[in-house]
Amino acid sequence: MASELQYFVKESLERGQSRKSVKDVLRKAGWPLDEISTALDAYAEVDFPVPVPRRKPYLSAREAFMYLVMFLTLYISAISFGTLLFQFINKWYPDPLLYLTPNISAIREAASSLIIAYPVFLFVALRLERAIRKDPEKRTSKIRKWLTYVTLFIAAGVIIGDLITLVSNLLRGDLTTPFVLKVLVVGAIAGTIFGYYLLDLRTEEKPV
C-alpha cells in the first residue's frame, strides 16, 4: 500500500497537482496524515517539470552508535540524579523506623554515575545537533525517532506509575512529606524528559 501511495503522489505531482490538493484528496480517501506527509516529503518543493526526489538521509553506524550512547547516558543521568535527590530527602527527613536515612554508598555511586554520564550525554547531544544543523535531513533518521519514542514511552510509564502511587497513598491517608517530595522528584524528572522530546517530535513532524 505504501508503494501505491508513493506512485499516486509522484503521478499527481507530475501532472501539475498542488501539494495541498494531493494531501486533501488523500485525506478524503482515508490515508493518515503522517503517511501523506512522508510521501510528499520524498519530493523537493522546487520549480521543475517533473518531481525532484529528495536525498534520503543516510545514517552511518557511527551516528547510530552516538544516538544509542546519548539515550543510554540520558537514562543513567536521570536515574542517578533522582537517586541523589532521594538520598538528600532521606537526610532532611530521616525516619529510622522505615530505614529512611542517607545511604552514603548510594550517594557515592549516584554522584559518580552523574559526573561521568551527564557530560557524555551533553557532548554527544551537541555533536548530533551540530550534524543536524549541517544536514537537516538527518533529523528524520529512523533510529533517532525509534529511540525518542521509546524514551517517551518509558517517561510516560514512569509518570503514570508515579501518579498511581500518589493516589494510592492519598486514599490510604499515608502522605508524608518525604513521600510527597519523592513523588515530585520522579514526576519532575520524567515530565521534563517527556516534554522536551515530545516538543522535539512535534517540531519535526509538522504537517505539510
Secondary structure, DSSP 8 states (H G I E B T S, - for coil): -HHHHHHHHHHHHHTT--HHHHHHHHHHTT--HHHHHHHHHTEE----SS-EE-------HHHHHHHHHHHHHHHHHHHHHHHHHHHHHHHHS-BGGGTBS--HHHHHHHHHHHHHHHHHHHHHHHHHHHHHHH-GGGGG-HHHHHHHHHHHHHHHHHHHHHHHHHHHHHHHT---HHHHHHHHHHHHHHHHHHHHHHHHHHHHT---
